[in-house]
């Protein structure tokens, strides 16, 4: 049934695409950039990888050097050159700081008032400033230091739920939120792409998908609203003693204080608060947990590197202390090198969220028309053989003094060599806390256990596209306790 509907949708799309082609031919002055056949293949953005690492990528990779007029209503450009990426995101960042509109968002009855989805302008600045200056500010992050030790057994998601709602929930409640978030995230990433093409038509052809997405969104809202309302009551009772499980600050607190000046100074609606909370949990959990799995897989496959890291961790920590403090990780340069090398070789997202050109612009000698969707190929840049020595070899030493990655700036301000968090005005707002969490969790995991390969379950670095790029065969290591008190 879905195949029939896709065929009918394609027939409806073809005349519009041909008309656009004919119009475009008479307007060109500068050459069009290399354009991938995005309209022809679902999930194409995830498949433009190096030929030797993804068999499905070979025909798509061959498209990249060609030039031609756009072939669909929205032009898609894929940037693999780090210098052009720097010119686009840093030198001309303001002109490319917009996001393309997603028809699926409108069809679900939502708006773009999120940090990742808002157009570059006052609302986006307000929402991002609120997150960065309040919840993710270093002074606020320190408030959650005691919780990081408590939440180690539940990993990143449990901690982010606490930061979001200000309440230390029990395991069943956390698992319910995690399940609802995960199911909705995976469903949207796999099933909502069809609405990018003629949404006025596809919303009727694929109504069941919209109904399912709305149902999943309602499930999340039902879980979030009691927590949001509880936080409202907590704010009203300022000065009264708080419960043992309640924290003095949360992301929800800041959202309840926001007033949208461009919309009559109105507060955020419950729907908007729920969506922003969902965005906070998605952005901070899936990418970080994916990165953590790739890091540990490399340490299992490279026991000498794991042992070197363990020795650094051991030397930097006090034997009398339980676990590692956040101050300890700042004294571990090899730990940071391990994290950076994993993010270079295995970025959780092979593409950053797409950008949209706010005006006609020239980048690298190519014309980028207004409204063009521009995608930046993160994995290609981090694995560029012309930029990195033996790029597919896991070598943290490259980020130490004398290595080919010494002094690399992941923000890409001066130059781009790798960009796992994006670059420019739309760089990931959670970059700092993501690095802190990866360093903190990896250090504790390596300190407590030796991670070993299991015969018959060897580490396989094959990739699988979900919301992020995960291991096709999940890591299944054997953990050997290092400390006597764990025996």
Beta strands, then each sheet from edge to edge (+ up, - down):
strand 1: 31-32
strand 2: 76-79
strand 3: 259-260
strand 4: 266-267
strand 5: 355-356
strand 6: 361-363
strand 7: 366-368
strand 8: 373-376
strand 9: 449-452
strand 10: 463-465
strand 11: 469-471
strand 12: 478-481
sheet 1: 1+ 7+ 6-
sheet 2: 2+ 8+ 5-
sheet 3: 3+ 4-
sheet 4: 9+ 12-
sheet 5: 10+ 11-
end
